[in-house]
Amino acid sequence: MYDAKRLAALRESLAGWEKTTLPGALSRAPERQSRFITTSSAGIERLYTPLDLPDFDYLHDLGLPGEYPYTRGVHATGYRGRVWTMRMFAGFGSAEESNARYKYLLTQGGTGLSVAFDLPTLMGYDSDAPEALGEFGKCGVAISSLKDMELLFDGIPLDRISTSMTINSPAAILWAMYLAVAEKQGVRPDQLRGTIQNDILKEYIAQKEYIFPPEPSMRLVVDTMEYGSQVVPQWNTISISGYHIREAGSTAAQELAFTLSDGMEYVRWGMARGMPVDEFAPRLSFFFNAHNDFFEEIAKYRAARRIWAREMRETFQARDPRSWLLRFHTQTAGVSLTAQQPLNNIVRVAVQALAAILGGTQSLHTNSMDEALALPSEQAVTVALRTQQILAAESGVANTLDPLGGAYFVEAQTNRMEAEARHYFRRIQDLGGVLPAIDKGFFQQEISDAAYTYQREIDAHTRSIVGVNDFIDDQPPAIPILAMDPAGYARQVQRLRDLRETRDSGRLGQALDRLRLACQGGENTMPHLLDCVRAYATLGEIIGVMKEVFGTYVEPTWI
């Protein structure tokens, strides 16, 4: 038991001396104020007690790990049962170069693969298209046909490794290529484990790598959900992503709210297709950012699980407990990395990774120290992987479940994050839902305003970025930078030329025609996409057929 009057008196005395709500409150005792307390502490009390959880119900709001509403985690055993998957995001240059990196990461203890695609692939262009000129392999691997996908996974047994692919507008096509590679390896679809990001809503909101208008894009997402639930049951056909929303400049609360809003919109579309919610919801997964504010990030993950569980059970009437589980991958914050003093990024990544782990992530990518300068070198990516391994093997964080659960500060922050998310849910609903809110520019303006505020804080030195606006030195970074194969682009262009000359053009034409008819009607497009990639249609050719039917999206201009 605690003495409520004594705690209240203590709180009052603390508030009278100093309250770390910036910037105004700091003027009470500026000479005592640490230079390290910045605007990120806005609204944070100096001390948290049971008074900050006035109506807190331990079992209802918190529960136990593995029990509804899963605030403390989706598994009753936590990392004692299975440590998080160390899934390093990788891809650059040609398929051959990325294949070598994947094999290296697996030999170094990586436990899953995560594919980064280059910009032409993300936008649906072949590597030799005029629009792709100068972008080959720069932010990921170039994949233009099934031939490239075969090379990317050459010598990697797809029945023994799980693969995540960060692809959105052309997600169904790249997934079809992956399934076709598995066929060639003799692997059955029901043996495959992995994820396609396939989150088109966040493209309109934040990342802007869209191709088609929202409605046909959502139709393609639901096609993959339906096909996956029937044919590839261990595959996550959407990874609903807050990562890119946060990288675009959102706050943690906005990342949480907008991501879960998108997730609920996919559920609505799946149910509108006629799919029972418990048929597809267990294979929905999420992808969050791990940013710098340690406790806020942990609270974000805990609130996300609780909100999703309650919405799935109460709003969408899901009855399978697996449908209530919010399972998520985490990547440390790329936007937080600095070109100045890049070795400092190792520390940033370690702190962010620890937040993700204490928040209960199922898999984790740790960014490399050199990513503000170039694609990760082999040395840098090894250090990033070793960061996870040290946390798993040496820190003791895997020994107990949700060790911060019940802490007054953490629980109060978790409640605050949920309240802010639900405030955004109401605003989105008032605008008519997710797609109308996109059309009105709501998400885009909220993120823009948050990014502007963050940058103003850095410029005003009320937010410290070590090595950038604080503790500055003029030494140039002395770290090795990755050099890609200079012959890679020419080899890719020649491979495409050879492919077009040797494939069966009659089989190809028939497959593309059937795809066109499926797009014009209401048939699931996945079987037809598989036929197209088996006939070695290129990514650009398939996208071209779909553009004929669906058109392309041009973002409105808001005043």
N, C-alpha and C positions, 0 to 999 in steps of 0.2 A: 504494500500500500504506500501511497505518497501523501504528503501534506499539501493539499491544493492551495491553501492560503499562503503557505511559505513559498511555493513555486510562483504564485502570482506576484508576491512582493518582490521576489528576485527578478522576475521579468520586468516589472515596473522600474526597478532600480537600474537595470541594464539599459532599458530604453531611454532613461533619463541621461545616461552617460554617453552612450554611443549606439547607434543602430546602423548597420551596414547596408543602407539603402542609398545608392548613389544617384546623382552626385551631391544633392543638396545636404543630406544629413551628415556628410563627412565634415562639413564646416564646423561642427561642434568641437571636434578635437583633431584638427588637421595635423598638429605636430606629433600626435600619437598614431596617426593612421599609417599602416603599412603600405608601401608603394605597390605591393603585390595584390592588394584588394582592388578589383576593377569593377566596371559596370556589369560584369557577369554576375556579381553578387547582389544585384538589385532585387529587393524583396526578401532577402535572406536574413533571418534573425541571427544574433550572435550565439544564442543557445536555444536548443529544442528540448522540450519536456513533454510529459503526458498532456499538458494543456493544449498542445498543438494538434492533438488528436481527440477532440472532444466527444465525438460520437463513434469512435473507432471500435469496430467489432472484430476481434481477432480471427474468429472462424469465418465470418461472413466476408470480410474485406481482405483477409490475408490467407487464411487456410493453411494447408500443408503442401509441400511440393508434390506435384502429381495429382492434386485434388482441385476441383472447381472452386474458385474461378482462376486458378493457376497463377496467381500473383507471384508465388514463390518458385514457379517453374513448371514445365509440362511433364517432367519425369520424376517419379518418386525416388529414384536413385541418384539423380543429378549426374555429375561427372564421375562419381564413384562407379557408376555402371558403365559409362562410356564417355571418354573425353571428347570434347568438341572436335569436329572435322577440321583439319588444317588445310583449307582449300585456297591455295595461292592463285590469284588472278594473273594470268599470263597470256601473252600472245604478241608477236611482232613479226614484221617482214613476211616472208613466205611460209607456207605450210611446213616445209622441211625445217626451217629454223625454229619454229614454235614447237614442233614435234621433239626436237632435241632438248628444248627447255623443259617440256613436260616430263620427259624421261629423267632429266637431271633432278627436278623437284621431287619426283617419286623416289629416286635413290637417296635423297637427302631427308626423307621422312615425311614428305607431304602425303596426306591421306585422301585427297580428292583433287580433281582438276577443275579449273575455272577458265573458260575461254574468253579472251578479249579479242574482238574483231576490229578491223580497221574501219575508217570512216566510210569509204565507198561501200563496203559490205553492209554496214549499219544503215546506209541510205538506199540499198538495193541496186547498186551499180556494179557491173563487172570491172575488173581491175584495168582493162584496156579501154574503158569508156572515156570519152573526152572530159566528162564531169569529174572523173576520178584522178585526173592528171596531177601529180605531185603529192598525192595522199596515200600512195601504196604503202601499206604496212606500218604506218607511223604511230597509230594509237592502238594497234592490235594486228592480228593476222588477217591476211587477205584470203577470202574464200569466195570463189566465183562459180564453182561447180562441185559435183560429187567427187571428181578426180582430186580436187584440193582437199576435201574432207577425208578421203582415203589416205592421203599422205599425212594429214594432221594427226591421225590416230594410228598410223602404221606401227605395229608392234606393241600396241597398248590394248590389252584385253578388256573389252567394254562390259563383259559380264562380271568383272572383278573390281571395277573402279566406278565411282559415281562422278558425273560430269555436270557442271553448271555452265550454261552459255548465256552471256550477257548480250542478248539480241532482242529487238522489240518489233519494229515494223515488219521486217522479213522473218520473224521468229518461226512461223509455221514452215517456211521453206528450209531454213537451216536445220530445224528439227527433223524434217523429212530426210535431209542428207545424212544426219547422224543415224537415223533409223536404218537407212539403206546401207551405211557402213557396217552396222551391227549385223544385218542380214548376210553381208558378204563374209563376216567373221563366223557365221553360224550361230549367232546369239539370238535367242528368241526375244520378242518385245517385252514379255513379262519378266525377263531377267534384268532389264535395264533399269538403272537408278540414276536420277539426276534431276536437273531443273533447266527450263528455259525461262528467261526473265519475262518476256512476252507481256510486259506491262505498258500498254500503249497510252493509258490515261496520263501517266506521269510524263510522257513525251510532250503532250499538249500543254501540260502544266509547267514543266521545268526544262527538260533536256532538249526538246525541239527536233528530235530525229524521227519525225513522222513522215509518212508517204501519202497514205490514203486519208479521206475524211473520217471523223470519229465513228460513224455508224458502221460502215463496212469493216473498219479496223476492229471494232468490238465483235462483229460477226466472226472474223477470223480467230480471235481469241477464244470465243465460245466453241468454235470448231475444234480447236486443240484440246480444250477441256473435255469435250464430249468424246473425242477419239481417244484421248489418254485414259479416261475412266473405263473405256471398253476394251482397249487393246494394250496399253502400256501402264498397267495399274500402279507401278511403283514410281512413276515419274510425276514430278511437280510441274504442271503445265503453266503455272504463273508464279513468278516471284514478285510479289507486289512491293514496289520499291519506294522507300523514303530516302534512299541514299542520294539520288540525284536531285531530289527536292531540297535536301540539306546543302548539297554542294552548290546549288544555285543561289543560296543565301538565306534560306528559311531559318526560323528559330527551331529549337527542339520541339516545342509544342505544335508548331505548324507541321513539321515533319510527321509527327505522330498523328495529328488530326487528318491531314490530307491523305496520308498513306492508308489509314483505316477507312476513310471515306471511299477511296478508290476500291479497296478490297470489298466493301459492301456493295459497291456498284457492280463488280464482277459477279457477285453472288446473285444479284437481282437479274442480271442478263442470263446467267446460267439457268435460273429457275424459269425465266420467261421462255427459254428454249424447250422447256418441258422436262428438264432433268431434275430428279429429286435432289434436294440440297445435300443429303448425306451420301449421294453418289459421287459428288465432285469436291465438296468442301474439305474432306480430309487431305486432299492433295494440293490445296492452296498453301503457299509458303510466303514468307515476307523477307525483306532485305532492308536493313537499317544501317545508318551511319553511326560511327562512334567518334564523337567530337571531343573537345577539350575539357568541358565542364564535367568532371568525373561523376559526381553524385547525380547531377541532372540527367546524364545519360543512363545511369542505372535505373533511375526512377522512370524514365521514358519506356524502357523495355518492360518493366514490371507493370506499368499502367496499360501498355499495349496488350499484354496477355489478358488482363482482367477485362478490359473493354471488349475485346474480340470474343471472349468466352460468353460474356453476358449477351452481346448482340446476337451471336449465332444461336444461342439457346432460347432467348426471349423474343427477339425480333423476327428471326428467320425460322424459328421452331425446329432447329436441327435436333435430332434425338440421339445420334451417334456421338458419344463423347469425343471421338477423334475429330469431329467437325468443330468442336469448341477450342481445339488446341491451336494457338498461334506459335508456329515454329518459324525460326528466322535465322538468316545468315547475316553476318555483320562484316563491314569493311571499315577500316580506320579512315579518318577524314583526309582525303587527298587535298582538299582546299586549305587545310591547316598547315601543310608542309611548306617550307620556305627554301628558296634558292640561296638565301643568305645563311651561312653557318649550317650547311645541310646535315652535319653529324648530329645536330640538335634534334633532327627529325626522328632519330632512333628512340630518343626519350619520349617524344610526343606519341609515337606509335605504341610504345610499351604501355603508357598510361591509358591510352584509348582502348587498347586491346584488353587491359585489365578490367576496364569498365564494362566492356562487352561480355567478358567471362563472368564477372560478378552479377551481371544482368541476366545471365542464363542463355547465352547464344548457343545455337546448335552447330554452327560452323563459322569460321573466321578467316578473313584475309587481312594480313598486315601489310601496309604499304611500305615501299622501300625508301631509303633515305634520299635517293637521288631523283625522285619522280617529279620534283619541281624543275628539274633541269633536262631530263631525258627519260626514255624508257629505262626500266631497271636493268642494271648490269647484273652479271651472275653473282658477284660479291655482294651487292646490295640486297638482292632478293634472298640470298642465303642468310644474311643477318636478320632480315625480316622474318623468315621462317624460324630461325633460331630463337627469336624473341618469343614466339608462341611456345616453342619447346621448353624454354627456360621457365616460362610461366606455368606450364603444365607439370614439369618434372621437379622444379626446385622451390616454387613459391608456396606450395601448400594450398593454393586456392581451390584445387579439385577435391580436397579432403572432406569438405562439409557442404551442405546444400544451403544456398541462399544465405550466406553468413551475415548479410546486412539486414535481413528481414527482421522486423520488429524495432529497428532503430528509429527513434522519434523523428530525426531529420529525414531519413530515407522514406519513411511512411508518409510524412507530411508532404514531401516532394512528389511522391507517387500520387497522392490525392490531388495535389495541385495540377499535375500534368493531366490527369483524367478530367478534371473540371475544365481546364482550358480546351482540351480536345472536344468535349461535349458542347462547349460554347461555339466552337467552329462548326460542329455538326449542325447545330440549329441555324447558323448563318447560311450554310450551304443548302439546307432544306428550304429556307426562305427564298432562295434564289431559284428553286425549282429542281435542285439535284446537281449531280456532278457535271454532266454534260452542259446544261444551261449555265452553270457557274464558269466553266471553261470558256464558253462562248461570250460571256460577259466580261472575261478577263479578271475574275475575282482572285483566283489562285495566283495568277501572274503578278497582279498588283501587290498582294500581300507579301509575296516573296521578294519582290523588288524593294518594297519599303523596308523590310527587315534587313536586306543586304546593304541598303544605303545607310541605315542606322549603324550597322556593324562597322562599316568602313569609316563613318564619321567618328566613331569612338576610337578607332585606331589613329586616325589623323589628329584627333584632339589629345592623344596620349592618355585617355581615360581607360583604354584597354591596351594592355602590354602584350606585344608579340616579341619574344626574346630574339634578338638578332636583327629585327626589322625596325622597330621604333624604340627599342630599349636594349641596353647591353650590346651596343653596336660595335663592330670592328670592320676594318676595310680589307681584310684578307680575302683573296679570291678562293672559291671552293677548290680543294685539292683532292678530288675523288675521281676515279676512272669513269668514263662515260661510254655507254654501249654503242658499238658500231655495227650496223646491220650489213648484211652481205650486199655489196654494190651491184652484183649481178642478179639479185633477186627479182627485180622488176622485169628485166628482159626475159628471164626464165619463165616468169608467170605469163607474160604476153605470148611467148612461144607455146606454152602449154595450152592456152586457150585457142590459139590458131590451130594447133594439131588436133585438139578435141573437136572443133567444128568441122574439120576435114574428114575425120575418121568415124564419127558416130553415125548411127542409122537415122537419116533425115526423115524417112517415112514414119518410123516409130515416134520420133520426136514431134513431128507435126500433128499426128493423131493425139498424142498425150496433151499437147498444148490446146488443141481444139476442145478436148473433153474438159479441160480445166476451165476454159472460157465459158462453156455451157454451165458448168457447176457454179461459177461465180454469178452468172446471170440468173440462175434459179436459186433454190434454197438448199441444195444438196451440200453435205459436209465436204469441204474442199481437201481435207487431208489425204484421202486415198488418191486423188488426182495429182496432188503435189508429189506424192511418192512416185507415181508413174512418171511424172515429168523428170524428177531427179534421176530415176533409174535409167531414163533415156538420155541422160547427160545434158539436159537443158541447163543453160547457165542461169545464175541468179537474175541477171539483167533481163533475160528473155522471159522468165516467169513473171517478174515484176511488170514487164511491159504488157503482157496479156491482162494482168489484174488492173493495171492503170486504165486500159481500154474500157473496162467495165465499171470500175469504182471511181475513176478520176483521181485527182490529187488534192491535197489540202493546202490552202493558203491561210495563214493565221490572220484574223481580223486586226485592223488597226483601231486601237481604243484612244479616245480623246479624254 
